[in-house]
């Protein structure tokens, strides 16, 4: 039976924090401190909790909200998600949290694991807490600008730039599907906002004694999950990006050829040029192979080489960085990405290998498309020699 009356809703007072009044059957009205009152329908669909916006009071009266509720319940009973059926003619709207989920699902097959996780993380950490219960049509460019400016003020310039890009893509997605009338992110004023951004040179260590100490600290520290430690040691041997370490799968390893083949979709490649790219073949040193063999009993039964502490899925984005911080290294002293700069600096200074070979090992672009194809073939054996030289150099410390 319905619980609310029109008088109750009209006289509902605001509080310091948002609160809800329930009318039953999943229909609630959310009372904001800003005095706005928004109808919500909470329901289960495909085993998951969903929330659908039914409009704002008093534009949508109690009677109207109940009518919308019954229509939505009928759709659920028929196995249809009412959120996806909702149209502007119904006077309804859709929440940012729901559009965000659908947007992420739509881009996941078309971008690398690293870029997907970065987009998901940015939305989850910075946008969703501010916008999750807002109707998409009611979100303004000022609201988006506040999120971006907050990141700039926190000196997270690269994250602010990426946040702006992700929000622009999300609202473009929503506009294309008639969920919003305008891509308000295009109205966000960013002139001069990112001027303080500078090309990041990741802090690294190049003094042999300090490198030896770093590796010893990583091996001896017992405060974190084993996969984080082994992931960092594998990163030191291979100079892979942290995203490739976290998403590394056992099926990428060819134990006979001693190589690791990373799908091109997981490499740092311009999405527009992905079609002309190739999978990245990484030769592995004897030491890297020994490391893999040693952890095979721990994760070889699953998908990921360096799984999360929570099960067979990639370790969290910050796991390796947190490990390094636990060792006492500040952001000015070292980050996991610094292993790449460490390798590049020392290989260029102390080895007899050409710069192109070193860059190829780092998966950097070299020359035009023809020369890049040449690098993938001729350079492989030279890169095999390079990675073994590097592993032996580390062992000699």
PENOR-V828661 format. One record per residue. N is the residue number from 0. SS is DSSP state (2 for helix, 1 for strand, 0 for the rest). PHI is phi in radians with two decimals (NA if undefined). D_LAST is the distance of its C-alpha to the last C-alpha in whole Angstrom. Layout:
{{N:SS:PHI:D_LAST} {N:SS:PHI:D_LAST}}
This chain:
{{0:0:NA:76} {1:0:-1.05:75} {2:0:-1.90:74} {3:0:-1.65:74} {4:0:-2.15:77} {5:2:-1.05:78} {6:2:-1.17:79} {7:2:-1.02:75} {8:2:-1.18:73} {9:2:-1.08:75} {10:2:-1.65:75} {11:0:-1.05:71} {12:0:-1.57:70} {13:0:-1.38:66} {14:0:-2.24:64} {15:0:-1.11:61} {16:0:-2.18:59} {17:0:-1.06:60} {18:1:-2.55:61} {19:1:-2.10:63} {20:1:-2.05:67} {21:1:-1.81:68} {22:1:-1.83:71} {23:1:1.66:70} {24:0:1.05:69} {25:0:1.63:65} {26:1:-1.51:67} {27:1:-2.35:66} {28:1:-2.19:66} {29:1:-1.64:63} {30:1:-1.75:64} {31:0:-1.56:62} {32:0:-1.04:62} {33:0:-1.36:63} {34:0:1.43:66} {35:0:-1.32:66} {36:1:-2.30:66} {37:1:-2.13:65} {38:1:-1.40:66} {39:1:-2.35:63} {40:1:-2.11:64} {41:1:-1.75:61} {42:1:-2.68:61} {43:1:-1.84:59} {44:1:-2.52:58} {45:0:0.95:56} {46:0:1.36:55} {47:1:-2.14:54} {48:1:-1.32:55} {49:1:-2.22:57} {50:1:-2.40:58} {51:1:-2.08:61} {52:1:-1.44:62} {53:1:-1.96:66} {54:1:1.99:67} {55:1:-2.00:67} {56:1:-1.40:70} {57:0:-1.63:73} {58:0:-1.00:73} {59:0:-1.94:72} {60:0:-1.33:75} {61:2:-1.03:75} {62:2:-1.10:77} {63:2:-1.09:75} {64:2:-1.10:72} {65:2:-1.15:73} {66:2:-1.11:75} {67:2:-1.08:71} {68:2:-1.04:70} {69:2:-1.11:72} {70:2:-1.12:71} {71:2:-1.17:68} {72:2:-1.11:68} {73:2:-1.09:70} {74:2:-1.13:68} {75:2:-1.06:65} {76:2:-1.09:68} {77:0:-1.55:68} {78:0:1.43:64} {79:0:-1.94:64} {80:0:-1.33:61} {81:2:-1.13:64} {82:2:-1.12:61} {83:2:-1.32:61} {84:2:-1.60:64} {85:0:-1.14:65} {86:0:-2.20:67} {87:2:-1.12:67} {88:2:-1.07:71} {89:2:-1.37:71} {90:0:1.37:70} {91:0:-1.56:66} {92:0:-2.57:63} {93:0:-2.32:59} {94:1:-1.36:56} {95:2:-1.00:53} {96:2:-1.03:51} {97:2:-1.26:53} {98:2:-1.12:53} {99:2:-1.04:49} {100:2:-1.08:48} {101:2:-1.17:50} {102:2:-1.08:49} {103:2:-1.09:45} {104:2:-1.10:47} {105:2:-1.27:48} {106:2:-1.58:45} {107:2:-0.96:42} {108:0:-1.23:43} {109:0:-1.89:43} {110:0:-2.29:39} {111:0:-1.20:36} {112:2:-1.00:35} {113:2:-1.07:33} {114:2:-1.19:36} {115:2:-1.12:38} {116:2:-1.09:36} {117:2:-1.14:36} {118:2:-1.11:39} {119:2:-1.09:40} {120:2:-1.13:38} {121:2:-1.07:39} {122:2:-1.15:43} {123:2:-1.16:42} {124:2:-1.44:41} {125:2:-2.06:43} {126:2:-1.64:46} {127:2:-1.04:47} {128:2:-1.00:48} {129:2:-1.56:50} {130:2:-2.07:52} {131:0:-0.97:52} {132:0:-1.72:55} {133:0:-1.59:57} {134:1:-1.18:59} {135:2:-0.96:57} {136:2:-1.18:60} {137:2:-1.65:60} {138:0:-1.38:57} {139:0:-1.90:57} {140:2:-1.11:55} {141:2:-1.14:55} {142:2:-1.15:53} {143:2:-1.21:50} {144:2:-1.11:50} {145:2:-1.08:49} {146:2:-1.16:46} {147:2:-1.20:45} {148:2:-1.11:45} {149:2:-1.06:44} {150:2:-1.21:41} {151:2:-1.09:41} {152:2:-1.11:42} {153:0:-1.49:39} {154:0:1.09:37} {155:0:-1.87:36} {156:2:-1.04:37} {157:2:-1.02:35} {158:2:-1.16:37} {159:2:-1.11:40} {160:2:-1.11:40} {161:2:-1.19:39} {162:2:-1.06:42} {163:2:-1.05:44} {164:2:-1.16:44} {165:2:-1.16:44} {166:2:-1.11:47} {167:2:-1.11:49} {168:2:-1.14:48} {169:2:-1.11:49} {170:2:-1.28:52} {171:2:-1.15:53} {172:2:-1.03:52} {173:2:-1.15:55} {174:2:-1.16:57} {175:2:-1.08:57} {176:0:-1.80:59} {177:0:1.05:61} {178:0:-1.53:60} {179:0:-2.41:60} {180:0:-1.44:62} {181:0:-2.44:59} {182:0:-1.43:56} {183:2:-1.19:56} {184:2:-1.16:52} {185:2:-1.24:53} {186:2:-1.60:55} {187:0:-1.16:52} {188:0:-1.49:52} {189:0:-2.02:48} {190:0:-1.01:49} {191:0:1.38:47} {192:0:-1.11:45} {193:0:-1.80:42} {194:0:-1.09:42} {195:0:-1.39:39} {196:0:-1.23:37} {197:0:-2.19:34} {198:0:-1.04:31} {199:0:-1.41:28} {200:0:-1.82:25} {201:0:-1.09:23} {202:0:-1.08:21} {203:0:-2.50:17} {204:0:-2.21:14} {205:0:-2.19:12} {206:0:-1.41:10} {207:2:-0.87:7} {208:2:-1.11:7} {209:2:-1.29:10} {210:2:-1.14:8} {211:2:-1.02:6} {212:2:-1.13:9} {213:2:-1.02:11} {214:2:-1.15:10} {215:2:-1.13:10} {216:2:-1.08:14} {217:2:-1.11:15} {218:2:-1.17:14} {219:2:-1.57:16} {220:0:-1.26:19} {221:0:-2.01:22} {222:0:-1.50:25} {223:0:-2.25:25} {224:0:-1.09:26} {225:2:-1.01:23} {226:2:-1.17:24} {227:2:-1.16:22} {228:2:-1.07:19} {229:2:-1.17:19} {230:2:-1.11:20} {231:2:-1.17:17} {232:2:-1.17:15} {233:2:-1.18:17} {234:2:-1.13:17} {235:2:-1.08:14} {236:2:-1.40:14} {237:2:-1.90:17} {238:0:1.09:18} {239:0:-1.29:21} {240:0:-1.23:23} {241:2:-1.07:24} {242:2:-1.10:27} {243:2:-1.23:26} {244:2:-1.17:24} {245:2:-1.14:27} {246:0:-1.69:29} {247:0:-1.08:28} {248:1:-2.05:30} {249:2:-1.07:30} {250:2:-1.20:32} {251:2:-1.36:30} {252:1:-1.60:28} {253:1:-1.89:29} {254:0:-1.21:27} {255:0:-1.28:29} {256:0:-1.50:28} {257:0:0.98:24} {258:1:-2.38:25} {259:1:-2.20:26} {260:1:-1.86:29} {261:1:-1.72:30} {262:0:-0.98:33} {263:2:-1.03:34} {264:2:-1.15:36} {265:2:-1.73:33} {266:0:-1.58:31} {267:0:-1.41:31} {268:0:-2.29:34} {269:0:-0.97:38} {270:2:-1.00:40} {271:2:-1.23:43} {272:2:-1.85:41} {273:2:-1.09:39} {274:2:-1.11:42} {275:2:-1.73:41} {276:0:-1.49:37} {277:0:-2.27:35} {278:0:-1.05:33} {279:1:-1.69:29} {280:1:-1.70:28} {281:1:-1.92:24} {282:1:-1.22:22} {283:0:-2.02:20} {284:0:-1.32:17} {285:2:-1.03:17} {286:2:-1.12:14} {287:2:-1.17:17} {288:2:-1.15:20} {289:2:-1.09:18} {290:2:-1.06:18} {291:2:-1.10:22} {292:2:-1.10:23} {293:2:-1.22:22} {294:2:-1.77:24} {295:2:-0.99:27} {296:2:-1.12:29} {297:2:-1.51:28} {298:2:-2.33:29} {299:0:-1.09:30} {300:0:-1.42:34} {301:0:-1.89:34} {302:0:-1.54:34} {303:1:-1.68:30} {304:0:-1.23:27} {305:0:-2.08:26} {306:1:-1.29:29} {307:1:-1.22:31} {308:0:-1.13:31} {309:0:-1.58:35} {310:1:2.34:35} {311:1:-1.40:34} {312:1:-2.65:34} {313:1:-1.03:31} {314:0:-1.10:29} {315:0:-1.11:31} {316:0:-1.06:30} {317:0:-1.78:28} {318:2:-1.03:26} {319:2:-1.24:23} {320:2:-1.14:24} {321:2:-1.08:25} {322:2:-1.06:22} {323:2:-1.10:20} {324:2:-1.12:23} {325:2:-1.15:23} {326:0:-1.42:20} {327:0:1.77:21} {328:0:-1.48:20} {329:0:-1.46:23} {330:0:-1.16:24} {331:0:-1.45:24} {332:0:-1.70:20} {333:0:-2.88:19} {334:0:-2.34:20} {335:0:-0.93:19} {336:0:-1.10:21} {337:2:-1.11:18} {338:2:-1.08:16} {339:2:-1.22:18} {340:2:-1.16:18} {341:2:-1.06:14} {342:2:-1.06:14} {343:2:-1.07:17} {344:2:-1.12:16} {345:2:-1.27:13} {346:2:-1.11:15} {347:2:-1.24:18} {348:2:-1.47:16} {349:2:-1.99:14} {350:0:-1.73:15} {351:0:-1.74:19} {352:0:-1.46:20} {353:0:-1.15:23} {354:2:-1.01:23} {355:2:-1.10:26} {356:2:-1.16:23} {357:2:-1.13:21} {358:2:-1.12:24} {359:2:-1.11:25} {360:2:-1.14:22} {361:0:-1.51:22} {362:0:1.10:26} {363:0:-1.49:27} {364:0:-1.27:31} {365:0:-2.34:31} {366:0:1.19:34} {367:0:-1.48:38} {368:2:-1.11:38} {369:2:-1.16:39} {370:2:-1.19:35} {371:2:-1.16:34} {372:2:-1.15:35} {373:2:-1.09:34} {374:2:-1.06:31} {375:2:-1.12:31} {376:2:-1.73:32} {377:2:-1.08:30} {378:2:-1.29:27} {379:2:-1.03:26} {380:2:-1.19:25} {381:2:-1.19:23} {382:2:-1.18:22} {383:2:-1.09:21} {384:2:-1.15:19} {385:2:-1.11:17} {386:2:-1.15:16} {387:2:-1.25:15} {388:2:-1.04:13} {389:2:-1.11:11} {390:2:-1.11:10} {391:2:-1.17:9} {392:2:-1.09:7} {393:2:-1.07:6} {394:2:-1.10:6} {395:0:-1.37:4} {396:0:-1.18:0}}
